[in-house]
Amino acid sequence: MAELLSETEISEALNKLPYWQRAGDALERTAELADFPQAIAVVNRVAEIAESVDHHPDMDIRWRTVTFRCSTHSAGGITAKDVSLAEQIDGTIAAL
């Protein structure tokens, strides 16, 4: 099982993830894309990444706005897996 990050480790991770914030026991980012098809394309790519690493974020799609929440439910909070997935989500959005 993945180990929870300390408060210091979470703060350090958020310093490297400028689009993310802490939302309780999760990392959260909202991204506004150009249009609905682009939002769906991002969600589809993130789904592929999530499947490949067997770690799945919560995703909420509202027209062209997508909110991602990363938390390791089995560990009860934020782990290195969430930080890594957040970095990959950022890369996916930046590649547009």
MOPAC internal coordinates of N, CA, C and O (Angstrom, degrees):
PM7 1SCF
backbone

  N    0.0000 0     0.00 0     0.00 0    0    0    0
  C    1.4418 1     0.00 0     0.00 0    1    0    0
  C    1.5282 1   109.32 1     0.00 0    2    1    0
  O    1.2310 1   120.86 1   -37.50 1    3    2    1
  N    1.3306 1   115.96 1   142.50 1    3    2    1
  C    1.4522 1   121.30 1   178.36 1    5    3    2
  C    1.5324 1   109.94 1   -69.91 1    6    5    3
  O    1.2310 1   121.08 1   -34.46 1    7    6    5
  N    1.3268 1   115.54 1   145.54 1    7    6    5
  C    1.4606 1   120.06 1  -179.59 1    9    7    6
  C    1.5172 1   110.73 1   -93.02 1   10    9    7
  O    1.2310 1   121.02 1   -37.76 1   11   10    9
  N    1.3260 1   115.65 1   142.24 1   11   10    9
  C    1.4561 1   121.08 1   177.39 1   13   11   10
  C    1.5249 1   110.21 1   -63.85 1   14   13   11
  O    1.2310 1   121.07 1   -36.32 1   15   14   13
  N    1.3299 1   115.55 1   143.68 1   15   14   13
  C    1.4526 1   120.29 1   174.62 1   17   15   14
  C    1.5241 1   109.41 1   -79.46 1   18   17   15
  O    1.2310 1   121.02 1   -29.77 1   19   18   17
  N    1.3164 1   115.65 1   150.23 1   19   18   17
  C    1.4639 1   120.94 1   175.76 1   21   19   18
  C    1.5369 1   108.30 1   -74.76 1   22   21   19
  O    1.2310 1   121.08 1   -13.34 1   23   22   21
  N    1.3172 1   115.54 1   166.66 1   23   22   21
  C    1.4693 1   119.98 1   177.16 1   25   23   22
  C    1.5259 1   110.91 1   -58.35 1   26   25   23
  O    1.2310 1   120.62 1   140.25 1   27   26   25
  N    1.3182 1   116.41 1   -39.75 1   27   26   25
  C    1.4651 1   121.12 1   178.55 1   29   27   26
  C    1.5181 1   110.52 1   -64.09 1   30   29   27
  O    1.2310 1   120.15 1   135.35 1   31   30   29
  N    1.3138 1   117.31 1   -44.65 1   31   30   29
  C    1.4707 1   120.91 1   179.65 1   33   31   30
  C    1.5296 1   111.48 1   -64.06 1   34   33   31
  O    1.2310 1   120.43 1   142.42 1   35   34   33
  N    1.3161 1   116.78 1   -37.58 1   35   34   33
  C    1.4668 1   120.13 1   177.42 1   37   35   34
  C    1.5263 1   109.91 1   -65.91 1   38   37   35
  O    1.2310 1   119.94 1   135.89 1   39   38   37
  N    1.3185 1   117.72 1   -44.11 1   39   38   37
  C    1.4720 1   121.51 1   178.25 1   41   39   38
  C    1.5210 1   110.99 1   -61.00 1   42   41   39
  O    1.2310 1   120.33 1   136.92 1   43   42   41
  N    1.3281 1   116.97 1   -43.08 1   43   42   41
  C    1.4673 1   121.01 1   178.33 1   45   43   42
  C    1.5236 1   110.95 1   -63.22 1   46   45   43
  O    1.2310 1   120.29 1   138.95 1   47   46   45
  N    1.3165 1   117.06 1   -41.05 1   47   46   45
  C    1.4664 1   121.03 1   178.53 1   49   47   46
  C    1.5265 1   110.33 1   -63.77 1   50   49   47
  O    1.2310 1   120.27 1   136.46 1   51   50   49
  N    1.3306 1   117.08 1   -43.54 1   51   50   49
  C    1.4607 1   120.29 1  -179.12 1   53   51   50
  C    1.5280 1   111.83 1   -66.16 1   54   53   51
  O    1.2310 1   120.13 1   151.70 1   55   54   53
  N    1.3196 1   117.36 1   -28.30 1   55   54   53
  C    1.4670 1   120.44 1   175.35 1   57   55   54
  C    1.5236 1   110.94 1   -63.88 1   58   57   55
  O    1.2310 1   120.31 1   152.82 1   59   58   57
  N    1.3246 1   117.02 1   -27.18 1   59   58   57
  C    1.4704 1   122.23 1   179.97 1   61   59   58
  C    1.5259 1   111.84 1   -96.10 1   62   61   59
  O    1.2310 1   120.41 1   176.21 1   63   62   61
  N    1.3192 1   116.83 1    -3.79 1   63   62   61
  C    1.4624 1   123.03 1  -179.30 1   65   63   62
  C    1.5334 1   108.57 1  -123.47 1   66   65   63
  O    1.2310 1   119.86 1  -103.99 1   67   66   65
  N    1.3380 1   117.88 1    76.01 1   67   66   65
  C    1.4648 1   120.48 1  -171.53 1   69   67   66
  C    1.5309 1   115.61 1   -63.59 1   70   69   67
  O    1.2310 1   119.62 1   159.85 1   71   70   69
  N    1.3077 1   118.32 1   -20.15 1   71   70   69
  C    1.4699 1   120.72 1  -179.12 1   73   71   70
  C    1.5289 1   112.63 1   -91.08 1   74   73   71
  O    1.2310 1   120.71 1   177.04 1   75   74   73
  N    1.3198 1   116.25 1    -2.96 1   75   74   73
  C    1.4637 1   121.23 1  -174.39 1   77   75   74
  C    1.5183 1   110.45 1  -107.12 1   78   77   75
  O    1.2310 1   121.79 1   -24.27 1   79   78   77
  N    1.3203 1   114.17 1   155.73 1   79   78   77
  C    1.4653 1   121.03 1   173.45 1   81   79   78
  C    1.5193 1   107.97 1  -139.81 1   82   81   79
  O    1.2310 1   122.02 1   -14.62 1   83   82   81
  N    1.2985 1   113.73 1   165.38 1   83   82   81
  C    1.4577 1   118.66 1   175.77 1   85   83   82
  C    1.5240 1   108.42 1   -86.65 1   86   85   83
  O    1.2310 1   121.50 1   -45.80 1   87   86   85
  N    1.3140 1   114.74 1   134.20 1   87   86   85
  C    1.4691 1   121.15 1   176.81 1   89   87   86
  C    1.5191 1   106.47 1  -130.51 1   90   89   87
  O    1.2310 1   120.79 1   -93.94 1   91   90   89
  N    1.3292 1   116.09 1    86.06 1   91   90   89
  C    1.4575 1   120.28 1  -176.44 1   93   91   90
  C    1.5154 1   111.13 1    66.49 1   94   93   91
  O    1.2310 1   120.87 1    59.59 1   95   94   93
  N    1.3170 1   115.94 1  -120.41 1   95   94   93
  C    1.4675 1   121.46 1  -179.22 1   97   95   94
  C    1.5235 1   112.51 1   -96.04 1   98   97   95
  O    1.2310 1   120.50 1  -151.15 1   99   98   97
  N    1.3351 1   116.64 1    28.85 1   99   98   97
  C    1.4624 1   120.52 1  -178.01 1  101   99   98
  C    1.5229 1   110.60 1  -143.09 1  102  101   99
  O    1.2310 1   121.38 1   -18.14 1  103  102  101
  N    1.3324 1   114.96 1   161.86 1  103  102  101
  C    1.4472 1   122.42 1   167.63 1  105  103  102
  C    1.5224 1   105.72 1   -97.82 1  106  105  103
  O    1.2310 1   120.34 1   -39.54 1  107  106  105
  N    1.3323 1   116.96 1   140.46 1  107  106  105
  C    1.4626 1   119.96 1  -175.29 1  109  107  106
  C    1.5216 1   110.96 1  -137.24 1  110  109  107
  O    1.2310 1   121.60 1   -41.06 1  111  110  109
  N    1.3343 1   114.54 1   138.94 1  111  110  109
  C    1.4602 1   121.43 1   175.41 1  113  111  110
  C    1.5168 1   108.65 1  -140.36 1  114  113  111
  O    1.2310 1   120.77 1   -42.58 1  115  114  113
  N    1.3249 1   116.14 1   137.42 1  115  114  113
  C    1.4488 1   121.59 1   171.92 1  117  115  114
  C    1.5200 1   107.66 1  -113.54 1  118  117  115
  O    1.2310 1   120.96 1   -48.81 1  119  118  117
  N    1.3313 1   115.78 1   131.19 1  119  118  117
  C    1.4594 1   121.59 1  -179.72 1  121  119  118
  C    1.5211 1   109.04 1  -124.29 1  122  121  119
  O    1.2310 1   121.01 1   -46.81 1  123  122  121
  N    1.3190 1   115.67 1   133.19 1  123  122  121
  C    1.4579 1   120.68 1   175.15 1  125  123  122
  C    1.5230 1   107.59 1  -102.82 1  126  125  123
  O    1.2310 1   121.09 1   -62.52 1  127  126  125
  N    1.3270 1   115.52 1   117.48 1  127  126  125
  C    1.4500 1   122.00 1  -178.10 1  129  127  126
  C    1.5238 1   109.89 1   -95.14 1  130  129  127
  O    1.2310 1   120.38 1    -4.76 1  131  130  129
  N    1.3276 1   116.88 1   175.24 1  131  130  129
  C    1.4616 1   121.55 1  -176.15 1  133  131  130
  C    1.5230 1   112.73 1   -65.18 1  134  133  131
  O    1.2310 1   121.06 1   142.01 1  135  134  133
  N    1.3255 1   115.58 1   -37.99 1  135  134  133
  C    1.4580 1   119.68 1  -177.71 1  137  135  134
  C    1.5240 1   109.28 1  -162.35 1  138  137  135
  O    1.2310 1   120.80 1    -3.21 1  139  138  137
  N    1.3283 1   116.08 1   176.79 1  139  138  137
  C    1.4611 1   120.97 1  -177.69 1  141  139  138
  C    1.5334 1   112.67 1   -60.99 1  142  141  139
  O    1.2310 1   118.78 1   134.07 1  143  142  141
  N    1.3437 1   119.93 1   -45.93 1  143  142  141
  C    1.4680 1   118.44 1   178.43 1  145  143  142
  C    1.5332 1   113.32 1   -58.49 1  146  145  143
  O    1.2310 1   120.30 1   142.68 1  147  146  145
  N    1.3316 1   117.02 1   -37.32 1  147  146  145
  C    1.4657 1   119.29 1   178.51 1  149  147  146
  C    1.5321 1   110.25 1   -68.00 1  150  149  147
  O    1.2310 1   120.02 1   141.59 1  151  150  149
  N    1.3148 1   117.56 1   -38.41 1  151  150  149
  C    1.4688 1   120.68 1   177.11 1  153  151  150
  C    1.5216 1   110.24 1   -61.48 1  154  153  151
  O    1.2310 1   120.44 1   136.48 1  155  154  153
  N    1.3214 1   116.77 1   -43.52 1  155  154  153
  C    1.4651 1   120.69 1   179.08 1  157  155  154
  C    1.5253 1   110.57 1   -65.81 1  158  157  155
  O    1.2310 1   119.87 1   142.09 1  159  158  157
  N    1.3234 1   117.86 1   -37.91 1  159  158  157
  C    1.4657 1   120.88 1   178.14 1  161  159  158
  C    1.5255 1   110.66 1   -61.93 1  162  161  159
  O    1.2310 1   120.30 1   138.27 1  163  162  161
  N    1.3367 1   117.02 1   -41.73 1  163  162  161
  C    1.4706 1   120.96 1   177.80 1  165  163  162
  C    1.5268 1   109.87 1   -63.69 1  166  165  163
  O    1.2310 1   120.54 1   133.62 1  167  166  165
  N    1.3175 1   116.57 1   -46.38 1  167  166  165
  C    1.4679 1   120.24 1   179.78 1  169  167  166
  C    1.5269 1   110.30 1   -60.41 1  170  169  167
  O    1.2310 1   120.15 1   137.19 1  171  170  169
  N    1.3217 1   117.33 1   -42.81 1  171  170  169
  C    1.4709 1   120.21 1   178.89 1  173  171  170
  C    1.5230 1   111.60 1   -62.34 1  174  173  171
  O    1.2310 1   119.89 1   137.68 1  175  174  173
  N    1.3295 1   117.81 1   -42.32 1  175  174  173
  C    1.4655 1   120.81 1   179.89 1  177  175  174
  C    1.5360 1   110.57 1   -67.19 1  178  177  175
  O    1.2310 1   120.46 1   138.37 1  179  178  177
  N    1.3342 1   116.73 1   -41.63 1  179  178  177
  C    1.4664 1   119.97 1   177.98 1  181  179  178
  C    1.5239 1   109.70 1   -63.96 1  182  181  179
  O    1.2310 1   119.98 1   143.11 1  183  182  181
  N    1.3208 1   117.64 1   -36.89 1  183  182  181
  C    1.4728 1   120.98 1   177.30 1  185  183  182
  C    1.5298 1   110.75 1   -61.53 1  186  185  183
  O    1.2310 1   120.23 1   139.08 1  187  186  185
  N    1.3232 1   117.17 1   -40.92 1  187  186  185
  C    1.4728 1   120.88 1   177.36 1  189  187  186
  C    1.5243 1   110.87 1   -62.54 1  190  189  187
  O    1.2310 1   120.97 1   134.74 1  191  190  189
  N    1.3240 1   115.75 1   -45.26 1  191  190  189
  C    1.4713 1   120.12 1   178.95 1  193  191  190
  C    1.5237 1   109.76 1   -62.15 1  194  193  191
  O    1.2310 1   120.60 1   133.51 1  195  194  193
  N    1.3231 1   116.46 1   -46.49 1  195  194  193
  C    1.4700 1   121.10 1  -178.32 1  197  195  194
  C    1.5240 1   111.06 1   -59.38 1  198  197  195
  O    1.2310 1   120.55 1   137.68 1  199  198  197
  N    1.3040 1   116.56 1   -42.32 1  199  198  197
  C    1.4688 1   119.82 1   178.27 1  201  199  198
  C    1.5255 1   111.03 1   -63.68 1  202  201  199
  O    1.2310 1   120.48 1   139.63 1  203  202  201
  N    1.3308 1   116.69 1   -40.37 1  203  202  201
  C    1.4662 1   119.98 1  -176.97 1  205  203  202
  C    1.5256 1   112.63 1   -67.27 1  206  205  203
  O    1.2310 1   120.31 1   151.63 1  207  206  205
  N    1.3450 1   117.01 1   -28.37 1  207  206  205
  C    1.4693 1   120.22 1  -179.67 1  209  207  206
  C    1.5225 1   111.74 1  -105.82 1  210  209  207
  O    1.2310 1   120.20 1  -177.86 1  211  210  209
  N    1.3211 1   117.23 1     2.14 1  211  210  209
  C    1.4655 1   123.66 1   179.92 1  213  211  210
  C    1.5313 1   111.34 1    52.26 1  214  213  211
  O    1.2310 1   121.57 1  -133.16 1  215  214  213
  N    1.3303 1   114.59 1    46.84 1  215  214  213
  C    1.4685 1   121.34 1   177.61 1  217  215  214
  C    1.5158 1   106.79 1  -147.19 1  218  217  215
  O    1.2310 1   120.08 1   -64.04 1  219  218  217
  N    1.3208 1   117.46 1   115.96 1  219  218  217
  C    1.4546 1   122.11 1  -167.00 1  221  219  218
  C    1.5267 1   112.83 1  -115.54 1  222  221  219
  O    1.2310 1   120.46 1   -56.47 1  223  222  221
  N    1.3437 1   116.72 1   123.53 1  223  222  221
  C    1.4589 1   120.05 1   177.53 1  225  223  222
  C    1.5234 1   110.72 1   -80.55 1  226  225  223
  O    1.2310 1   120.76 1   -20.40 1  227  226  225
  N    1.3111 1   116.15 1   159.60 1  227  226  225
  C    1.4578 1   120.77 1   167.21 1  229  227  226
  C    1.5243 1   105.98 1   -80.93 1  230  229  227
  O    1.2310 1   120.61 1   -43.76 1  231  230  229
  N    1.3353 1   116.44 1   136.24 1  231  230  229
  C    1.4598 1   120.41 1   179.98 1  233  231  230
  C    1.5239 1   109.12 1  -131.15 1  234  233  231
  O    1.2310 1   120.99 1   -47.93 1  235  234  233
  N    1.3152 1   115.72 1   132.07 1  235  234  233
  C    1.4523 1   122.08 1   178.57 1  237  235  234
  C    1.5245 1   107.54 1  -121.38 1  238  237  235
  O    1.2310 1   120.43 1   -58.22 1  239  238  237
  N    1.3281 1   116.78 1   121.78 1  239  238  237
  C    1.4648 1   121.84 1  -178.07 1  241  239  238
  C    1.5270 1   108.62 1  -108.82 1  242  241  239
  O    1.2310 1   121.06 1   -54.66 1  243  242  241
  N    1.3186 1   115.57 1   125.34 1  243  242  241
  C    1.4611 1   122.63 1   175.43 1  245  243  242
  C    1.5275 1   106.76 1  -130.58 1  246  245  243
  O    1.2310 1   120.44 1   -83.61 1  247  246  245
  N    1.3121 1   116.76 1    96.39 1  247  246  245
  C    1.4496 1   124.84 1  -176.26 1  249  247  246
  C    1.5265 1   109.62 1    55.30 1  250  249  247
  O    1.2310 1   118.92 1    76.92 1  251  250  249
  N    1.3153 1   119.66 1  -103.08 1  251  250  249
  C    1.4695 1   120.36 1  -178.92 1  253  251  250
  C    1.5251 1   112.75 1  -107.91 1  254  253  251
  O    1.2310 1   120.88 1  -170.55 1  255  254  253
  N    1.3147 1   115.93 1     9.45 1  255  254  253
  C    1.4576 1   121.57 1   179.84 1  257  255  254
  C    1.5254 1   109.57 1  -108.03 1  258  257  255
  O    1.2310 1   121.13 1   -52.20 1  259  258  257
  N    1.3245 1   115.45 1   127.80 1  259  258  257
  C    1.4667 1   121.01 1  -179.72 1  261  259  258
  C    1.5235 1   108.44 1  -123.15 1  262  261  259
  O    1.2310 1   120.86 1   -49.46 1  263  262  261
  N    1.3171 1   115.97 1   130.54 1  263  262  261
  C    1.4631 1   121.59 1   175.28 1  265  263  262
  C    1.5212 1   107.96 1  -110.27 1  266  265  263
  O    1.2310 1   120.99 1   -51.43 1  267  266  265
  N    1.3164 1   115.72 1   128.57 1  267  266  265
  C    1.4627 1   123.22 1   178.64 1  269  267  266
  C    1.5219 1   108.21 1  -109.88 1  270  269  267
  O    1.2310 1   120.53 1   -43.23 1  271  270  269
  N    1.3209 1   116.59 1   136.77 1  271  270  269
  C    1.4702 1   122.89 1   174.63 1  273  271  270
  C    1.5195 1   107.44 1  -128.10 1  274  273  271
  O    1.2310 1   121.11 1   -56.83 1  275  274  273
  N    1.3190 1   115.48 1   123.17 1  275  274  273
  C    1.4632 1   121.36 1   179.76 1  277  275  274
  C    1.5258 1   109.31 1  -113.01 1  278  277  275
  O    1.2310 1   121.03 1   -57.70 1  279  278  277
  N    1.3188 1   115.63 1   122.30 1  279  278  277
  C    1.4533 1   122.74 1   177.66 1  281  279  278
  C    1.5179 1   108.20 1  -153.71 1  282  281  279
  O    1.2310 1   120.48 1   -37.33 1  283  282  281
  N    1.3119 1   116.69 1   142.67 1  283  282  281
  C    1.4589 1   120.61 1   177.10 1  285  283  282
  C    1.5169 1   107.33 1   -93.70 1  286  285  283
  O    1.2310 1   121.20 1   -85.61 1  287  286  285
  N    1.3176 1   115.31 1    94.39 1  287  286  285
  C    1.4639 1   120.89 1  -174.00 1  289  287  286
  C    1.5256 1   112.23 1   -58.68 1  290  289  287
  O    1.2310 1   120.47 1   141.70 1  291  290  289
  N    1.3350 1   116.72 1   -38.30 1  291  290  289
  C    1.4667 1   119.51 1  -178.29 1  293  291  290
  C    1.5277 1   112.19 1   -65.84 1  294  293  291
  O    1.2310 1   120.32 1   154.81 1  295  294  293
  N    1.3430 1   117.00 1   -25.19 1  295  294  293
  C    1.4650 1   121.09 1   178.57 1  297  295  294
  C    1.5205 1   111.42 1   -96.11 1  298  297  295
  O    1.2310 1   120.24 1   165.86 1  299  298  297
  N    1.3203 1   117.14 1   -14.14 1  299  298  297
  C    1.4535 1   120.64 1   178.42 1  301  299  298
  C    1.5167 1   114.67 1    83.60 1  302  301  299
  O    1.2310 1   120.35 1  -154.03 1  303  302  301
  N    1.3295 1   116.94 1    25.97 1  303  302  301
  C    1.4588 1   118.54 1   178.66 1  305  303  302
  C    1.5108 1   113.17 1   167.21 1  306  305  303
  O    1.2310 1   121.24 1    30.02 1  307  306  305
  N    1.3194 1   115.23 1  -149.98 1  307  306  305
  C    1.4562 1   122.69 1  -173.49 1  309  307  306
  C    1.5232 1   110.63 1   -92.82 1  310  309  307
  O    1.2310 1   121.47 1   -51.90 1  311  310  309
  N    1.3320 1   114.79 1   128.10 1  311  310  309
  C    1.4649 1   122.04 1   177.59 1  313  311  310
  C    1.5278 1   109.27 1  -126.19 1  314  313  311
  O    1.2310 1   121.16 1    -3.34 1  315  314  313
  N    1.3191 1   115.38 1   176.66 1  315  314  313
  C    1.4664 1   120.95 1   177.06 1  317  315  314
  C    1.5276 1   111.03 1   -60.01 1  318  317  315
  O    1.2310 1   119.89 1   152.03 1  319  318  317
  N    1.3319 1   117.82 1   -27.97 1  319  318  317
  C    1.4655 1   120.87 1   177.39 1  321  319  318
  C    1.5279 1   110.64 1   -61.74 1  322  321  319
  O    1.2310 1   120.18 1   143.25 1  323  322  321
  N    1.3097 1   117.26 1   -36.75 1  323  322  321
  C    1.4547 1   121.28 1   179.95 1  325  323  322
  C    1.5209 1   111.68 1   -70.38 1  326  325  323
  O    1.2310 1   120.65 1   139.26 1  327  326  325
  N    1.3129 1   116.36 1   -40.74 1  327  326  325
  C    1.4611 1   121.03 1   177.85 1  329  327  326
  C    1.5265 1   109.61 1   -62.80 1  330  329  327
  O    1.2310 1   120.38 1   134.78 1  331  330  329
  N    1.3162 1   116.88 1   -45.22 1  331  330  329
  C    1.4571 1   120.94 1   179.55 1  333  331  330
  C    1.5263 1   111.02 1   -61.74 1  334  333  331
  O    1.2310 1   120.31 1   135.56 1  335  334  333
  N    1.3250 1   117.01 1   -44.44 1  335  334  333
  C    1.4593 1   120.47 1   179.86 1  337  335  334
  C    1.5281 1   110.24 1   -65.46 1  338  337  335
  O    1.2310 1   119.65 1   140.49 1  339  338  337
  N    1.3211 1   118.27 1   -39.51 1  339  338  337
  C    1.4630 1   121.32 1   177.27 1  341  339  338
  C    1.5273 1   110.33 1   -60.09 1  342  341  339
  O    1.2310 1   120.11 1   137.77 1  343  342  341
  N    1.3098 1   117.39 1   -42.23 1  343  342  341
  C    1.4693 1   121.39 1   177.74 1  345  343  342
  C    1.5287 1   110.69 1   -61.54 1  346  345  343
  O    1.2310 1   120.47 1   138.64 1  347  346  345
  N    1.3099 1   116.71 1   -41.36 1  347  346  345
  C    1.4661 1   120.34 1   179.40 1  349  347  346
  C    1.5336 1   111.55 1   -69.43 1  350  349  347
  O    1.2310 1   120.00 1   144.71 1  351  350  349
  N    1.3099 1   117.61 1   -35.29 1  351  350  349
  C    1.4682 1   120.87 1   175.17 1  353  351  350
  C    1.5233 1   109.42 1   -63.54 1  354  353  351
  O    1.2310 1   120.29 1   135.34 1  355  354  353
  N    1.3304 1   117.05 1   -44.66 1  355  354  353
  C    1.4652 1   120.47 1   177.18 1  357  355  354
  C    1.5193 1   110.84 1   -58.00 1  358  357  355
  O    1.2310 1   120.27 1   136.98 1  359  358  357
  N    1.3183 1   117.10 1   -43.02 1  359  358  357
  C    1.4660 1   121.00 1   179.28 1  361  359  358
  C    1.5117 1   112.01 1   -63.40 1  362  361  359
  O    1.2310 1   120.50 1   142.62 1  363  362  361
  N    1.3099 1   116.65 1   -37.38 1  363  362  361
  C    1.4652 1   121.03 1   178.89 1  365  363  362
  C    1.5240 1   110.47 1   -65.77 1  366  365  363
  O    1.2310 1   120.57 1   135.55 1  367  366  365
  N    1.3201 1   116.51 1   -44.45 1  367  366  365
  C    1.4676 1   120.35 1  -179.94 1  369  367  366
  C    1.5265 1   110.26 1   -67.49 1  370  369  367
  O    1.2310 1   120.04 1   138.99 1  371  370  369
  N    1.3242 1   117.53 1   -41.01 1  371  370  369
  C    1.4603 1   121.69 1  -179.22 1  373  371  370
  C    1.5242 1   112.48 1   -65.27 1  374  373  371
  O    1.2310 1   120.21 1   152.70 1  375  374  373
  N    1.3285 1   117.21 1   -27.30 1  375  374  373
  C    1.4659 1   121.51 1  -177.12 1  377  375  374
  C    1.5263 1   112.99 1   -74.74 1  378  377  375
  O    1.2310 1   119.84 1   173.42 1  379  378  377
  N    1.3125 1   117.91 1    -6.58 1  379  378  377
  C    1.4742 1   120.35 1  -178.65 1  381  379  378
  C    1.5060 1   111.85 1   -73.38 1  382  381  379
  O    1.2310 1   120.10 1   180.00 1  383  382  381

